Amino acid sequence: MYQGKLRKMTLILLALYTVLIFYFLYIGFGRSLQDTSMRYSLIPDGIPLHFPRGDFQLEDPFLFFEMGNFVGFIPFGIVIPLLFRCNFIRFIALFILSITFLEILQMLSHLGSLDIDDIILNTLGAAVGFCAQRLVRRDRDKFKGICRIILTAIVLSVGVYASVGGINHYLENGGGEAVALSELTLKEGEILWDETLLSFTAAEQKVEPQINMYSRKNKRNNEFTYLLNGKYTKIAGNVAIPDDVASKGMSIIRFIADGASIYSFNFSATSGSNGQIPFEIPLNGVKELTIEFINDYSNPITNAVMWDVTVTEVNSGQRIINSMKKNKITVLTNDPARQ
């Protein structure tokens, strides 16, 4: 364990880093108290580490928050065991209790959500940090030893990410083909697709749909259902409110799987305030998928739109997972911290 001046300096750095983590958990990413709903996800869907998608962008929110939830907690696994004597089981048990408490506090304060996937990623990061400092036995209180610990943590992180991301990539994409949602037959309801794929701007960024686009001629409040019969593993696409929408109120896009809400987007319909948001939602054995568009303003047509929406067919690996998760649906909500 660290002693003397090194211990005091490490304690100060740990305290400052903890304050920074608290900022991101409860203040950062545009969190506010305006949302009074309680958001939670209690059903894990494996380890949520994924390779970048084909349209990889550095600002991809899914990649950013997955990596942040993983890498951001590695320092705790490194530093805490160097300051306080503890074995792996005791450290991980106390860490899980602590991070679960913080996630519950996020939900109760309406500043975030209780998300089991976040807890898994945070714990995995802390475990990598713990293993990194234990693998370095010598000179751990010297500069060269600290450098070895950091380098070991980087190597372990890359190895874990490559392994888990590779497995997830195979299970989610190996052999599965992406099909445009506009090509599927509706079971119930009506939907208009924009055949011209006209470009528009969202938050002053030009958007050019390539596959399909939810027509802005659809009625203000719309609901339509697709019969999937468990043949698809995920739905992906983009949503936004175009800049030329001059209206007030709220717009909601809600995805409902077999009668249970699994994801929703809540927009303030102020013109120019909502940029493009990519989404990727698991459909683990879902038989019926319903999509709702709700606009609470008097404008008779829709405000929010979605485009380049595809569903990916289930491959052999995913069929095994779905059979193990029969009758279970991952519950997700629109958490600003994950966008």
C-alpha positions as CSV (number, residue, x, y, z in Angstrom):
1,M,0.0,0.0,0.0
2,Y,1.1,3.6,-0.6
3,Q,2.4,5.4,2.4
4,G,3.6,8.9,3.4
5,K,3.6,11.7,0.8
6,L,2.7,9.4,-2.1
7,R,-0.4,8.2,-0.2
8,K,-1.5,11.8,0.5
9,M,-1.0,12.9,-3.1
10,T,-2.8,9.8,-4.4
11,L,-5.7,10.4,-2.0
12,I,-6.0,14.0,-3.3
13,L,-6.0,12.8,-7.0
14,L,-8.6,10.1,-6.2
15,A,-10.8,12.7,-4.5
16,L,-10.6,15.1,-7.5
17,Y,-11.2,12.3,-10.0
18,T,-14.2,11.2,-7.9
19,V,-15.7,14.7,-8.1
20,L,-15.2,14.6,-11.9
21,I,-17.1,11.3,-12.1
22,F,-19.9,12.7,-10.0
23,Y,-20.1,15.7,-12.3
24,F,-20.6,13.4,-15.3
25,L,-23.1,11.2,-13.4
26,Y,-25.3,14.0,-12.2
27,I,-24.6,17.3,-14.0
28,G,-22.9,16.7,-17.3
29,F,-24.4,15.9,-20.7
30,G,-27.2,18.4,-20.4
31,R,-29.0,16.7,-17.5
32,S,-31.9,18.6,-15.9
33,L,-34.7,18.1,-13.4
34,Q,-37.4,18.8,-16.0
35,D,-37.9,15.1,-16.7
36,T,-40.0,13.7,-13.8
37,S,-40.1,10.1,-15.1
38,M,-38.1,7.3,-13.4
39,R,-36.0,5.5,-16.0
40,Y,-34.5,2.1,-15.4
41,S,-33.2,-1.0,-17.2
42,L,-33.0,-4.1,-15.0
43,I,-32.5,-6.9,-17.6
44,P,-28.9,-7.2,-18.8
45,D,-28.2,-8.0,-22.4
46,G,-24.7,-9.4,-22.1
47,I,-21.6,-7.2,-21.7
48,P,-22.4,-4.0,-23.6
49,L,-19.1,-3.4,-25.4
50,H,-19.4,-3.2,-29.2
51,F,-17.2,-2.4,-32.2
52,P,-18.0,0.8,-34.1
53,R,-20.7,0.4,-36.6
54,G,-20.0,0.7,-40.4
55,D,-20.9,4.5,-40.3
56,F,-18.4,5.0,-37.5
57,Q,-18.1,8.6,-36.2
58,L,-16.0,9.8,-33.3
59,E,-19.1,11.5,-31.9
60,D,-21.2,8.3,-32.0
61,P,-23.0,8.6,-28.6
62,F,-23.3,4.8,-28.2
63,L,-19.6,4.2,-28.6
64,F,-18.7,7.2,-26.5
65,F,-20.8,6.2,-23.5
66,E,-19.9,2.6,-23.6
67,M,-16.2,3.3,-23.6
68,G,-16.7,6.0,-21.0
69,N,-18.5,3.7,-18.7
70,F,-15.8,1.1,-19.1
71,V,-12.5,3.2,-19.2
72,G,-13.7,5.8,-16.7
73,F,-13.8,3.4,-13.8
74,I,-10.4,1.7,-14.4
75,P,-8.6,4.2,-12.2
76,F,-10.7,3.2,-9.2
77,G,-9.6,-0.4,-9.6
78,I,-6.0,0.7,-9.8
79,V,-5.8,3.3,-7.0
80,I,-8.2,2.0,-4.2
81,P,-6.2,-1.3,-3.7
82,L,-3.0,0.7,-3.6
83,L,-4.4,2.8,-0.8
84,F,-6.4,0.3,1.2
85,R,-5.7,-3.3,1.8
86,C,-8.4,-5.5,0.1
87,N,-8.6,-8.7,-1.9
88,F,-10.5,-8.9,-5.3
89,I,-13.8,-10.3,-3.9
90,R,-14.0,-7.6,-1.2
91,F,-13.1,-4.8,-3.6
92,I,-15.6,-5.9,-6.3
93,A,-18.4,-6.5,-3.8
94,L,-18.0,-3.0,-2.3
95,F,-17.6,-1.4,-5.7
96,I,-20.9,-3.0,-7.0
97,L,-22.8,-1.9,-3.9
98,S,-21.4,1.7,-4.3
99,I,-22.1,2.0,-8.1
100,T,-25.6,0.5,-7.7
101,F,-26.4,3.1,-5.0
102,L,-25.2,5.9,-7.3
103,E,-27.3,4.5,-10.2
104,I,-30.4,4.3,-7.9
105,L,-29.7,7.9,-6.8
106,Q,-29.6,8.9,-10.5
107,M,-33.0,7.4,-11.0
108,L,-34.6,8.9,-7.9
109,S,-33.2,12.3,-8.6
110,H,-34.4,12.2,-12.3
111,L,-30.9,13.1,-13.4
112,G,-30.3,9.8,-15.2
113,S,-31.4,6.1,-15.1
114,L,-30.7,3.0,-13.2
115,D,-29.1,0.9,-15.9
116,I,-27.8,-2.6,-15.3
117,D,-25.6,-2.3,-18.4
118,D,-23.9,0.7,-16.9
119,I,-23.2,-1.2,-13.7
120,I,-21.7,-4.1,-15.7
121,L,-19.4,-1.8,-17.6
122,N,-18.3,0.2,-14.6
123,T,-17.6,-3.1,-12.7
124,L,-15.7,-4.5,-15.6
125,G,-13.5,-1.4,-15.8
126,A,-12.8,-1.5,-12.1
127,A,-11.9,-5.2,-12.4
128,V,-9.4,-4.5,-15.2
129,G,-7.8,-1.8,-13.0
130,F,-7.5,-4.1,-10.1
131,C,-5.9,-6.8,-12.2
132,A,-3.5,-4.3,-13.7
133,Q,-2.0,-3.2,-10.4
134,R,-1.8,-6.8,-9.1
135,L,0.1,-7.9,-12.1
136,V,2.8,-5.4,-11.4
137,R,4.6,-6.6,-8.2
138,R,7.7,-4.5,-8.0
139,D,8.3,-0.7,-7.6
140,R,4.6,0.1,-7.4
141,D,5.4,3.1,-5.3
142,K,7.9,4.5,-7.8
143,F,7.4,6.3,-11.1
144,K,8.5,3.4,-13.3
145,G,6.2,1.0,-11.4
146,I,3.3,3.4,-11.8
147,C,4.0,3.6,-15.6
148,R,4.0,-0.2,-15.7
149,I,0.6,-0.4,-14.0
150,I,-0.8,2.2,-16.5
151,L,0.6,0.3,-19.5
152,T,-0.7,-3.0,-18.1
153,A,-4.1,-1.5,-17.7
154,I,-4.1,-0.2,-21.3
155,V,-3.1,-3.7,-22.6
156,L,-5.8,-5.4,-20.5
157,S,-8.4,-2.9,-21.6
158,V,-7.6,-3.4,-25.3
159,G,-7.7,-7.2,-24.8
160,V,-11.1,-7.1,-23.0
161,Y,-12.6,-4.7,-25.5
162,A,-11.3,-6.8,-28.5
163,S,-12.6,-10.1,-27.0
164,V,-16.0,-8.9,-25.8
165,G,-16.5,-6.6,-28.8
166,G,-15.6,-9.5,-31.2
167,I,-18.1,-11.9,-29.6
168,N,-20.9,-9.3,-29.6
169,H,-20.1,-8.4,-33.2
170,Y,-20.4,-12.0,-34.3
171,L,-23.6,-12.7,-32.3
172,E,-25.3,-9.5,-33.5
173,N,-24.0,-9.3,-37.1
174,G,-22.4,-12.5,-38.2
175,G,-24.5,-13.9,-41.0
176,G,-27.4,-11.5,-40.3
177,E,-28.5,-9.3,-43.2
178,A,-29.9,-5.7,-42.7
179,V,-33.3,-5.1,-44.2
180,A,-34.9,-1.7,-44.8
181,L,-37.9,-1.3,-42.4
182,S,-39.8,0.2,-45.3
183,E,-39.7,-3.2,-47.1
184,L,-41.6,-5.0,-44.3
185,T,-45.3,-5.5,-44.4
186,L,-47.4,-3.7,-41.8
187,K,-49.6,-5.8,-39.5
188,E,-51.6,-2.8,-38.3
189,G,-51.8,0.9,-38.9
190,E,-50.6,3.1,-41.7
191,I,-47.2,4.7,-42.6
192,L,-46.0,6.9,-45.4
193,W,-42.4,6.6,-46.5
194,D,-40.8,9.6,-48.4
195,E,-39.8,8.1,-51.8
196,T,-37.8,11.2,-52.8
197,L,-35.4,11.0,-49.8
198,L,-35.1,14.8,-49.8
199,S,-32.3,16.2,-47.6
200,F,-32.9,18.5,-44.7
201,T,-31.0,20.1,-41.8
202,A,-31.2,19.2,-38.1
203,A,-29.4,21.5,-35.6
204,E,-27.9,23.2,-38.7
205,Q,-26.3,19.9,-39.9
206,K,-27.2,18.6,-43.3
207,V,-28.9,15.2,-43.4
208,E,-29.1,13.1,-46.5
209,P,-31.2,9.9,-46.1
210,Q,-29.9,7.0,-48.1
211,I,-32.3,4.1,-47.4
212,N,-35.7,5.4,-46.4
213,M,-37.3,8.3,-44.5
214,Y,-40.5,8.6,-42.4
215,S,-42.6,11.0,-44.4
216,R,-43.4,14.3,-42.8
217,K,-46.9,13.9,-44.4
218,N,-47.8,11.3,-41.8
219,K,-50.4,12.4,-39.3
220,R,-49.4,14.1,-36.1
221,N,-50.1,11.1,-33.9
222,N,-49.4,7.8,-35.6
223,E,-49.0,4.2,-34.5
224,F,-48.1,1.2,-36.7
225,T,-47.1,-2.4,-36.1
226,Y,-44.8,-4.9,-37.8
227,L,-45.0,-8.6,-37.4
228,L,-41.4,-9.8,-36.8
229,N,-41.9,-13.3,-35.5
230,G,-38.6,-13.3,-33.7
231,K,-36.7,-13.1,-37.0
232,Y,-34.7,-9.9,-36.3
233,T,-32.1,-9.1,-33.7
234,K,-32.1,-5.3,-33.8
235,I,-33.5,-2.2,-35.3
236,A,-31.2,0.8,-36.1
237,G,-31.6,4.2,-37.7
238,N,-31.6,7.9,-37.0
239,V,-34.1,10.4,-35.5
240,A,-34.3,14.2,-35.4
241,I,-36.6,17.2,-35.7
242,P,-35.8,19.2,-38.8
243,D,-34.8,22.8,-38.4
244,D,-37.7,24.1,-40.5
245,V,-40.3,22.9,-38.0
246,A,-41.8,26.0,-36.5
247,S,-43.8,24.7,-33.6
248,K,-43.9,24.2,-29.8
249,G,-44.6,21.4,-27.5
250,M,-43.1,17.9,-27.2
251,S,-42.6,15.1,-29.8
252,I,-42.2,11.5,-28.7
253,I,-41.1,8.4,-30.7
254,R,-41.7,5.2,-28.8
255,F,-40.8,1.7,-29.7
256,I,-43.0,-1.1,-28.2
257,A,-42.0,-4.7,-28.3
258,D,-44.7,-7.3,-27.7
259,G,-46.7,-4.8,-25.7
260,A,-43.8,-3.4,-23.6
261,S,-42.1,-0.1,-24.2
262,I,-38.4,-0.7,-24.8
263,Y,-37.1,2.6,-26.0
264,S,-38.4,6.2,-26.4
265,F,-37.1,9.6,-27.7
266,N,-38.5,12.8,-26.1
267,F,-37.9,16.0,-28.1
268,S,-38.7,19.6,-27.4
269,A,-40.1,20.7,-30.7
270,T,-38.3,24.1,-30.7
271,S,-36.9,24.6,-34.2
272,G,-33.2,23.9,-34.5
273,S,-32.7,22.5,-31.1
274,N,-32.6,18.8,-31.9
275,G,-29.7,17.3,-33.9
276,Q,-29.4,13.9,-35.4
277,I,-29.5,11.0,-32.9
278,P,-28.5,7.5,-34.1
279,F,-30.2,4.6,-32.4
280,E,-29.6,0.8,-32.2
281,I,-32.2,-1.2,-30.2
282,P,-32.0,-4.9,-29.5
283,L,-35.0,-7.0,-30.6
284,N,-34.3,-10.3,-28.8
285,G,-37.0,-12.6,-30.1
286,V,-39.6,-9.8,-30.5
287,K,-42.7,-11.0,-32.3
288,E,-44.5,-7.7,-32.8
289,L,-42.9,-4.2,-33.0
290,T,-45.1,-1.1,-32.7
291,I,-43.7,2.4,-33.3
292,E,-45.6,5.4,-32.0
293,F,-45.2,9.0,-33.0
294,I,-46.8,11.5,-30.7
295,N,-46.8,15.3,-31.2
296,D,-48.7,17.4,-28.6
297,Y,-48.9,20.5,-30.7
298,S,-51.7,21.6,-33.1
299,N,-49.6,21.1,-36.2
300,P,-51.6,18.4,-38.1
301,I,-48.4,16.7,-39.4
302,T,-45.5,15.1,-37.7
303,N,-42.6,17.1,-36.2
304,A,-40.1,14.3,-35.5
305,V,-38.8,12.0,-38.3
306,M,-36.7,8.9,-38.6
307,W,-34.6,7.7,-41.6
308,D,-32.2,5.0,-42.8
309,V,-34.1,2.6,-40.5
310,T,-33.2,-1.1,-40.9
311,V,-33.8,-4.4,-39.0
312,T,-31.1,-7.0,-38.9
313,E,-32.0,-10.7,-39.3
314,V,-31.2,-13.2,-36.6
315,N,-28.1,-15.4,-37.2
316,S,-27.4,-18.8,-35.7
317,G,-25.5,-17.4,-32.8
318,Q,-28.3,-15.0,-31.9
319,R,-30.9,-17.7,-32.1
320,I,-29.1,-19.5,-29.3
321,I,-29.1,-16.3,-27.2
322,N,-32.8,-15.7,-27.9
323,S,-33.7,-19.3,-26.9
324,M,-31.9,-18.7,-23.5
325,K,-33.8,-15.4,-23.1
326,K,-37.2,-16.6,-24.1
327,N,-40.0,-14.4,-22.8
328,K,-37.5,-11.8,-21.7
329,I,-37.3,-8.3,-23.2
330,T,-34.7,-5.7,-22.4
331,V,-36.3,-2.6,-20.9
332,L,-34.7,0.6,-22.0
333,T,-35.7,4.2,-22.0
334,N,-34.5,7.5,-23.5
335,D,-31.6,8.4,-21.1
336,P,-29.9,11.6,-22.1
337,A,-26.7,10.3,-20.7
338,R,-26.7,7.6,-23.3
339,Q,-27.1,9.9,-26.2
